[in-house]
């Protein structure tokens, strides 16, 4: 399927679920030593339906790895200094899948460049704010790790995150989620099998 047809499918899915998304800017800080705010990209997303809490168990989702270097200047997440509407509101799991699809669509339609990676990061950060499903959250962590792998400053963090994603198959985490919960959104995201992750 070419990228134009794929994009049409993603936008169709967005219309069906009535997911509203908009990329905008907000003032914030990205490093520990930054003394002034600069404009940062942020994705505003709002689901038409309230999110179901039946699958939410934040303690059971994969661990988000912090930067192992304590002297690293970058923050793990952008600290926004202004209130952003619709940026923290929980969205449905299927809408999170659509946001991840739109993120990968950006990768497919644009050249490999720092601006492309920054735009993709905004979509991933929005999904990571609400851990609603084990598989979808794992996919968002994997995409973020792949984006961080492109920077020499965060390559260690990216490798550690992928290691956590591989090891989760052998941990008690897998026992906490029933198979039907883990596999429910398998066909809507491109999460690789354990063999490919290794």
N, C-alpha and C positions, 0 to 999 in steps of 0.2 A: 504494500500500500504506500503510495507516495505521500509526502508530507502535507500537501494541500488537501487531499482526501482525508487524511488523519485529522488535520485541524478542523475540517468541517464536522467530522464525527464528534470531536471534543466540544465544539461550540454547540452542536445539537444537544449533546448530553447536558451541557450547562443550561440551555433553554428549557429542557424537560424538567430538570430539578429546580429551576428558577434560582440558581446560584448567581449572586451578584459579586463581581470582582472588579477591582480598580487598583492600579498601581499609582501611588502618589508619593509625595515626599514629606518628611517630618524632620525636625531638628533633633539631633542626637549625637552621642559620642561613641566612637568605635575602639579607642585605645585607653589604657589606664591613665596615661599621662596627658591626655588631651584637656586643655584648659578652656576651650570654647566649643560651642556646638556647630556642627556643619549639617547641611541637608543630607538625609539618608533615604533610600528607597524603602517603601513599606507597602505591603499588599493588604488592601481592605477587602474582606470577604464576609458575606452574610448569607446564611442558608434561609430558604423560604420556610422550612419547618424547623421546630426546635430539635436539637440533637437528643437522641435517645441515650440514656445512661446505662442501658443494660450491659454494654460491653466495657464500660469505663472502669479501669482498675489501674490507676497510675503507678502503683507499686509493682505491678507485674509486667510493665513494658520494659524493653531493653534499656540498659543503662546508657545515659548520654555521657560520653567521655569528655572531661575537661582537658585543657591544654596541659601536658605533662611538664612543660617548662615554666616554673614560677616567675621567671624573669621576662617572659614573653609580653610584649607591650599590648597585644590585641586582647580585647574582651571576648568572652565566649559568645555573648549576644550583644547586639547594639542596645545601648541605654538611651531610650528616647526621653527627652525632657518635656515634651508636650503630650497632652492627652490625645490619643488617636481613637476615634470612634470606629467600631466594627473590627478592631484589630485583635481583640482578645475574646470576642464572643465565640462560643463554641459552635462548630459547624458539624453537619452530619458526616458520617463516615464516607458515604458515596460522594459527597461534595469534596471531601479531602482527596479521594481518588481522582476526581476530575482536576483538582488543582495540581496534583502530581503529574497528570497527563499533560496539562498545559505547560508545566515546567519542562518536561522532556520534549515537548513541541518546540519550545524556544531553542533548545539545544539542536534539534534537527533542522531548523530553518535558518540558523545563524552560524557564522564562522566561529571557530574556536578563538575566543578573545576574552579579555578581562571584563568587558561590559556584558557579554553574554552570561558569564559566570555570575556576575553580580545580580543580574535580572533573575536568573534561576534560583539563586540563594533566597530571594525574597519569597518565592512560592514555597520553598522547603521550610523556611522559618515559620511561615503561617501554619503549616500542617503540624509542625512540632510543638506549637503552643497548646494543642489539645490532644493528648494521647487517648484516642477513643477506641483504637483497634490495634492489636499486637502486630499484625502483618503490615498494615498501612504505616504505622509508626516506624517499624523496622525498615520499610522501603524509604521513608523520608530520611532516616539516619544514614542509610546507604548512599543516597544521592548526595547528602551533605558531605559525607566522607569523601566521595569521588570529587566533589568540588574543592574540598580542602586539600586534596592530594596534589592539586595543581600549584599550590603555593609552598615554597620551601619553609615558610614560617609555621605552617600547620600540617606538614606531611606526617610528622610523628603522631599527632592527634588523630589523623585520618586512618593511619595503620592500626592504631589501638582500637578505634571505633569498629573497624571491619573485623578485628579479632573478637571483639565482644559479640558482634552479630553472628560470627561462626560458632562461638562457644555456647550461645544461647540454646542451640539444638541439643546439647548434652546436659543442660542444667535442669533444675526443677521448674524453671519457667515454662517449659513445654508441657509439664504436667498440669499447670494451673489453668491453661487454656484448653478447652476441648477441641477436638479436631474440626468440628463443624464451625466453631468460632474462628479458628486459625485459617481455614480454607475458604471462608465465606466470600472474601474479596480477592481471591487468588487470580482470577481471570481479568480483573480490572486494573491490576498493577503488574509491573514487570519484575517482580522479586525473583532473583535467581535461586536455583537449588543450592544446597550446602556444598556440593562438589565444586560448583563454579565460584562460590564465595571464597573457598580455600585457594 
